[in-house]
Amino acid sequence: MNILTFDLEEWFHYDMISGNGEWENYEVRIDRDTDRVLALLADHDTKATFFCLGWVASRHPGIIRQIVEAGHEVGCHSYLHEPAFKMNRDQFTSDTERAVKSIEDITGKKINLYRAPAFSITASNTWAFEVLAQLGIEIDCSILPASHDYGGFPSFGNTGPVQIEYKGHRMKEFPINTTRFAGRDLVFSGGGFFRIMPYLFIRSRMKRSIYVMTYFHPRDFDPQLPVLKHLPLRRQIKSRAGLKGAYRKLDRMLRDFDFMNVEQANRVMDWDRVKTIRLD
């Protein structure tokens, strides 16, 4: 089971430090970057899930419509790309509710999928699953069961589909997969990890895996990505590493492997047979 997903954000949303005060002053690149991704998916006749920011939906509704018209699935990726662990329960509820409404107003369809920015549902804020369930979310893709710069849930323990139970609420979870290498749990199937790692390594790990959850961003394939010079040098380097060859790498991956979106994966899963993880 190889699942293809994209987090629909503008190029500057990788800045998790500065907040949204300057966003309106930055160059718009999401239209051309998304067009390239959609063209590649059409070439390979492959459907993906796009986890969309409410902020993007509000300012660029035509992009959301374009994604839906191409037959892809749409989920929620928060409104302002604020890490979930930086918000209290009321703030998280308001942000998610606002994002879901902004997307539903465009698609005319119920949004039941969610992914937190930077995989920021962690061991410290599992109450987020109760909020998501109360807002009608049925499937989550927020868990990264390893350490991560802005999130991660190393103690979660599972790198395949599970059901989460929290205070009587059940949630289907498609986490990010990891691979064991040199004594560490590594992520290889999306973002900067995908851009930096050699494709032969990625392909070999995918061939060994019975489950792969990808997570890309339109900016991952933009070799002219602008520089945010106010960010720490390490963050600047990580955000730009591997951009030049990433589009060709994704093209090769789509030729070498078959993919499905989250909706298709949900349909083929036998949820009665998967593990249930209780977090309350």
N, C-alpha and C positions, 0 to 999 in steps of 0.2 A: 504494500500500500504506500504509494508515493503521492503526497498531497501538495498541490501547488498554490501558494498564497502570496499576496503582495499587501504591504501596508501602504495605503495611499496617503502620502504626506508630501508637502513641499520639500525642496532640497534643504532648506534651513532648519527643518524640524529636528535635525540631529543635534541641534544645540539644546541640551537639556539643562542649561545653566542660567541663561539670560532672561527667560520669560518671553512674553509675546509683545512687548512694547515696541519693538522695531520691525515686526513682521510686515507691516503694510509698506515699508520702505524698500523691501528687497525685490529683486527681479523675479518675475513669474516664470517658472520653468516647468511646472507640473504638466502643462498641456502637451508640450513637445515630448517630454520624457515618457508620459503615459501613452502617447500615440505610438512610440517606438515599441513599447512593451506589447500593446494590443496588436500591432502588426505582426510581431513575432509569434504571438499565440495563435493568430489566425493562420499563419503559414504552417503551423504544426497541428492545426485543428484541435487545440487543447483548451479546456476550460479551467479557469482559476477562481479562487475566492479573493476578493479585494476588501480588506479591512480599512474602511474609510474614516478619516477625521471629519468630525462635524464641521470644523472650521473650513476645511476644503469644500465640503458639500455646500456650505452657505455661500461661498465666494465663487465657486466653479461648478454649479449644478449641471452644466452641459457635460462635464467629464463623467459624472456619476451616470447620467443618462446614456452616454456613449458606452460605458462599461456594461450596463444592463442590456442595451440593445445588441451588444455583441454576444450575449448569452452567458455572461459571467455572473457569479454570485457576489452579493454585497453584504458585508458585516460592519460592525461598529468598532472604531479604534480610539474612542474617547472624543471629546470636543477640542480640547486645547493641547493635547499631547503632554499633559502633566502626569508624571509618574504617580501611580495610584497610592503608593506608600507615603507620598507627600501631602495627601488629602485626608481629612477626617471623613467620617461616614456621610455627613450631610453634603459636603463638597463633592465627594465621589458620586453620590446619588444625583445631585444637580447636574454635574458635568455629563454623566452617562445619559440621563434623561434628555438633556438638551441635544446631545449628539444623535441619539436614536431618532428623535423627532425630526431633526434637520434632514436626516437621510430618508426617513420614511415619507416625508413630504415630497421628496423628489421621485422616489421609486414607486410609491403607492403600495408598497409591500411591507409586511411585518418584518422587522429586523430581529432575528433570534440568535445571532452570532456575535461574539465579542473577543477582542484581543486588547489587553492593556498595553500602553506604550512601554517599551523597553522591558517587557515581561515583568512588570512591577507589582504583580500580585505575589506576595512572598509569605513566609511563615508568620510575619508580623501583622498582616492585614487580610487574613482569610475571611473576615466578615464581608469582604467584597463579593463573595459568592452568594451570600444571602441577598445583598442589594441587587445583583444581576438577576437572580431568579425572580425577585419581586417586580423587576422591570420587564420581565418576559423573555429574558435571555435563556436559551436552552442549551447552547453549546459554547464552550469557552476554549480559547487557544492561547492562554496567557502564561502557562507554566513552562519555565525553563528549568529543568531539574539539575542545575549546575550553577556555579558562581558566574556572575555577570556584572558589568560595570554599574548598571543602574537598577538591577533587580536580581532575579534568579532565586531558586527555591531548592538548594542542594539536598535538603532533607526529605523532599517529596518522594524520591525513591523510584518512581516509575518513568520510563521513557517511551511508553506506548499508551494507546487509548485506555482510559479508565473512567469510572463514574466517581464523582465527588459528592459526598454527603455532608451538609453543614446545617445543623439545627433544623432538621426535617426537610430541607431542600435538597434536591438532586440536580446535578449538573453533569452533562457529558463533557469530558475533557480530552482534547487532542493536544498533548504537550509537544514541545520541541524535542527531537531525538538527540542523543549524544552518542559518541563512540569512545571507547577506552583506548588511549594511546600514551605510551611513556608514563604510565601510572596516573594519568589524569583523565577526567571526563571532558571531552572536547565537543564543541558544536561545530558542524561543518556545512550545514545545509541552508545558510542564508546570511544576509547582511555582509559585514566586513569579513566574517570568517570565510564565506564563500569566495569573496573577491581575492583574499590573500592566499588561501590554500591552493596548491597545485591541483589542476583538474583530475589528474590521474589518481591522486590520493582520494579526492571526493568520490570519483567513480568507484574505486575499490571499496570504499566504506559503504556506499549505497548498495553495491552488489551483495554485501554481507548482511544488509539490514532488511528486516521484513516490514519495517515501518519507517518512513521518512516524512517529516513535516518541514517544508521549506518556508522561508520568510524573506521576501525581497522587498525593495523599495524602488520606485521609478528612478531615483537619483543614483542607485547602484550602477546604472548603465549609462551615466552621463559623464563622459570623459572631460567635458568643459565645466565641471562643477565649480562654482565660485568658492573662494576661500573666506571663511569667517575668522579674521585675524585676531579677534578678541578672545578666541578659545585657547585653552592650553595647547601647546605644540603637539603633545601626544594625541589629543582628540582630533586636531587638524590632520595629522598623518593617518590616523585610523579611518577617518571619514573619506579619504581620497585614495588610499592604497588599493591598487588593483582595478581602478575604474576603467582603464584603457582596454583591458581584455575581457571585462565582465560580460558584455553583450554576446561576444562570440562564445564564451564559456557557457552561458545559459542556452544559447542555440544548440550547442553540442549536447548538453544535458537533455534537452527536449528531444533530440534525435536518439539518444542512447537509452532513454527510459520512458515508460508510460506514466502519465500523471492523471490525477482526478482532483476535483475541488472538494471542499469540506462537505457540501451537500451530498455529493456522490459517495464519499467515504462513510458518511452517517447512514446512508441507505444500505450499504453492504455489511456494516458492522453488526455482529450478534451481541447486542448490549447486555443480554441476560448472562453472557458467559465471561464478561470482563470483570476485573477486580474493582471493588468499591473501596475508596479511601475516605475515611471519616476524619474530618478536620476540626470538629467542634469539641 
